[in-house]
């Protein structure tokens, strides 16, 4: 069974870059036809898709976040990463990584505050 674990700083200052890593175990991020996804949930709001990276390295981002988002991967470490630039307090949320098989990480709280 695929397991995912998010890691990264819990506090980011406004205008800085939020960087998170998802470490995958029990499966390879290069498995054919698999997609790996970042999702967030701001306090009191619903889930929001941020973006995904495919088994071949192609990336896809939400139109509303695309200008600030970069998703990449390190196949040697079986990890994929999220960078969100120029953050504001509205980017405060619980951030999740997930696989298309339905496995999710436990989520990590990121707060944007000075």
C-alpha positions in Angstrom: 0.0 0.0 0.0 1.3 3.4 -1.0 2.0 5.8 1.9 2.7 9.5 1.7 4.2 11.9 4.2 4.4 15.7 3.9 7.3 17.6 5.4 8.2 21.3 5.5 8.1 24.4 7.7 5.0 25.1 9.5 5.4 28.9 9.5 6.2 31.0 6.5 6.5 34.8 6.4 4.4 36.8 3.9 6.0 37.3 0.5 8.3 34.3 1.0 8.2 30.9 -0.7 6.4 27.9 0.8 8.2 24.7 0.1 6.8 21.2 0.9 8.1 17.7 0.2 6.0 14.6 -0.1 7.9 11.3 0.5 6.3 8.2 -1.0 6.8 4.7 0.2 5.3 1.4 -0.9 5.3 2.5 -4.6 7.2 4.4 -7.1 6.3 7.9 -8.3 7.3 6.8 -11.8 4.7 4.0 -11.9 3.0 4.2 -15.3 0.0 6.3 -15.5 0.1 7.5 -11.8 -0.4 11.1 -10.9 0.7 12.7 -7.6 -1.2 15.6 -6.3 -1.0 18.6 -3.8 -4.3 19.7 -2.2 -4.9 22.2 0.6 -7.7 23.1 3.0 -7.8 26.6 4.4 -9.4 27.0 7.8 -13.2 26.8 7.5 -13.1 26.1 3.8 -13.2 23.2 1.5 -10.5 21.2 -0.3 -8.6 23.0 -3.1 -6.6 21.3 -5.7 -3.2 22.9 -6.1 -1.6 20.8 -8.8 -0.2 17.4 -9.9 2.8 15.8 -11.4 2.6 12.7 -13.6 4.6 9.5 -13.7 6.5 11.1 -16.6 7.2 14.4 -14.9 4.5 16.5 -16.6 3.0 19.1 -14.3 -0.5 20.6 -14.0 -1.5 23.5 -11.8 -4.7 25.2 -10.7 -5.3 28.2 -12.9 -5.8 30.4 -9.8 -2.4 29.4 -8.4 -0.5 28.6 -11.6 1.5 31.8 -11.6 2.9 31.1 -8.2 3.2 27.3 -8.2 6.0 24.9 -9.1 5.8 21.2 -8.7 8.8 19.0 -9.2 10.2 15.6 -8.3 13.3 13.7 -7.2 12.9 10.2 -8.5 16.1 9.0 -6.7 14.4 9.9 -3.4 10.8 9.0 -4.5 9.7 12.5 -3.5 7.7 15.2 -5.1 7.8 18.8 -4.0 5.6 21.9 -4.0 6.8 25.5 -4.1 4.3 28.3 -3.7 5.8 31.8 -4.2 4.8 35.1 -2.8 2.6 33.7 -0.1 0.0 35.7 1.8 -2.0 34.9 5.0 -4.7 33.5 2.6 -2.3 30.7 1.8 -2.6 29.5 5.4 -4.0 25.9 5.2 -3.5 22.3 5.9 -1.5 20.9 2.9 -1.9 17.3 1.7 -0.2 15.2 -0.8 -2.1 12.4 -2.4 -1.9 9.6 -5.0 -4.5 8.8 -7.6 -4.9 5.4 -5.9 -6.6 7.3 -3.1 -3.8 7.4 -0.5 -3.3 10.6 1.3 -0.7 12.0 3.6 -1.7 13.0 7.1 -1.5 16.7 6.1 0.8 19.5 7.4 -0.4 22.8 8.8 1.3 25.8 7.1 0.7 29.2 8.6 1.6 32.4 6.8 2.4 35.1 9.3 5.0 37.7 10.1 
